[in-house]
């Protein structure tokens, strides 16, 4: 996993937003509804909805379970989210 070249890390809120955005993106690519996605993991659909909206952070275990259920590599998703968060932080400065 390669992190962005910037010397600063994205803040927690930006990273949470970026993780939610990446999860929404992989959900769209997998063409899976939230309820069907949640059926395969021990996470309630309401919790998945809140994560996808950025209303609550996703735990590491939830992230791995969500990714595994749709055959997405969690490390790739995290890398994309970190890059997205860093870019969003760079455009705000």
N, C-alpha and C positions, 0 to 999 in steps of 0.2 A: 504494500500500500504506500503510495507516494502522496505526501501532503503538499499543499500549495507552497510556492516558493516564498510567499510573503513571510515576514519575520514575526507577524502577530497571528494569533489564533482567533477564529470567529468567536463572538460571544455566545453564551448559552441560548439566548432567545433566537438568534440568527441560525444557529445550528438546529434547534428544534423546528423552526420554520422550514429549513432546508430538508430535514429528514422527512417531514410531513409531505413536502412537495415531491420528493423522490419516491415515497411510498405511493402517493397518488399516481405518479407516472407509471410505476411498475404495475399498479392495479389496472390502469387503462390498457397497458400493453398485454397483460394477461387476460383482459376482458372478463374480470371476475367481480361479482357483486359482493358488497361488504358482508352480507349475511352468509353467503356461501363460503367466503374467505374465512370467516370466524368459526364456521362449523368444524373446520379441520384442525383448529387449535384451541387450547384452553383459555381463550380471551373472548369476552362478550362482544357482540356486535356494537353495542353502545361505546365500549372502550375503543374499539377500532375506529369508529366514527370520530370520536374526540381526538384521537391521535392524528387522523387524516386532516382534520380541521386545524390542527395545531393548538388545540385547547388543553392538551395535556402532553407531557413528554412521554415518549415511548421508552420502555425499559429495554435493556440489552436482550433479555430473554424474549420479550415480545417481538422485538425486531428480528431476531433469529427465527422465531417460529413463523412470523408473517412471511419472511423471505423464503424459508424452506417450503412453506405451503404452496408457493407459486414458482418454485425452482429458480429463485433469484439469489445470487451470491451476496450475503450481507456485507462483506468487506467491500465489494464493488459499490454497493449502495451507499455505504458510509463514506467512501472516498468521494463519490459524486456529491454527496450532501456537504461534506467539508469544503470542497471546491466551490460549490454554489454559495455557501455561507460566506466564504472568504471573498468571492466576487461581489456579493451583495454588500458586504462591509466596505469594500474598496470603492464602490460607487457612491456610498453615503458620505465618504470622507472628502 
